[in-house]
Amino acid sequence: MSIGKTIKDLRLNKGWSQEELAHRVGTTTPSISRIETGKHGASDQLKQLIAQEFGLKVSELVALSEVDKSSAKKTCNEQKRGRGTNSTALFSEDANGKA
């Protein structure tokens, strides 16, 4: 999965619009759209800001882009329940989301 798709999945799981995420990280809605669709890459600084909004490190955001969608949902759901990010869980799951 691309980093743009990961960002989109995390954003949707939070219930945020592209406009809301753009506002939170100080960019434009079209910029978020281009990143999510893969038409434009995010700068390192923007990746940092986006990762922070999801309670992640950039390395965790990138790692999520390398695994399946269910892991992104699981991470976001853990954030909703206030558990925070468990980087051990992020990196110990296989492609099927199993530890």
C-alpha positions in Angstrom: 0.0 0.0 0.0 1.3 3.5 -0.8 1.9 6.1 1.9 -0.9 8.1 0.4 -3.3 5.3 0.7 -2.2 4.7 4.3 -2.8 8.4 5.1 -6.2 8.2 3.5 -7.2 5.1 5.5 -6.0 6.6 8.8 -7.8 9.9 8.0 -11.1 8.1 7.2 -10.8 6.0 10.3 -10.6 9.2 12.3 -13.6 10.5 10.6 -11.7 13.5 9.2 -12.2 15.1 5.8 -9.3 16.0 3.7 -10.0 19.6 4.6 -9.8 18.9 8.3 -6.4 17.0 8.0 -5.1 19.8 5.8 -6.1 22.4 8.4 -4.5 20.3 11.2 -1.1 20.1 9.4 -1.1 23.5 7.8 -1.5 22.7 4.1 -4.2 22.8 1.5 -7.0 20.3 0.8 -5.8 19.8 -2.8 -2.3 19.0 -1.4 -3.8 16.2 0.8 -5.8 14.9 -2.2 -2.7 14.8 -4.4 -0.7 12.9 -1.7 -3.5 10.4 -1.1 -4.0 9.7 -4.8 -0.2 9.3 -5.3 -0.1 12.3 -7.7 2.4 14.1 -5.5 4.7 12.9 -2.7 4.7 14.5 0.8 7.7 16.4 1.9 9.6 15.0 4.9 8.3 17.9 7.0 4.7 17.2 6.0 5.1 13.5 6.6 6.2 14.4 10.1 3.2 16.7 10.7 0.8 14.1 9.4 2.3 11.3 11.4 2.1 13.4 14.6 -1.7 14.0 13.9 -2.2 10.3 14.0 0.0 9.8 17.0 2.7 8.1 15.0 6.4 8.5 14.2 7.2 8.9 10.5 8.9 5.5 10.6 5.6 3.9 11.8 3.6 5.8 9.1 6.0 4.4 6.5 5.9 0.9 8.0 2.1 1.0 7.9 2.3 1.8 4.2 4.2 -1.4 3.7 1.6 -3.6 5.4 -2.1 -4.2 4.7 -5.0 -1.9 5.4 -6.2 -3.9 8.5 -3.1 -2.8 10.4 -3.8 0.8 9.6 -7.4 0.4 10.9 -6.1 -1.4 14.0 -3.7 1.3 14.8 -6.3 4.0 14.4 -8.8 2.1 16.5 -6.1 1.8 19.3 -5.7 5.5 19.1 -9.5 6.0 19.5 -9.5 3.8 22.6 -6.6 5.8 24.1 -4.1 3.0 24.0 -1.6 5.0 21.9 0.7 3.5 19.4 2.3 0.1 20.1 5.2 0.1 17.7 6.0 -3.5 18.7 2.5 -4.6 17.5 2.9 -2.5 14.3 6.2 -4.3 13.3 5.4 -7.8 14.5 2.3 -8.4 12.4 2.4 -10.3 9.1 0.7 -9.2 5.9 -2.5 -10.7 7.2 -2.5 -8.6 10.4 -1.6 -11.6 12.6 1.2 -11.5 15.2 
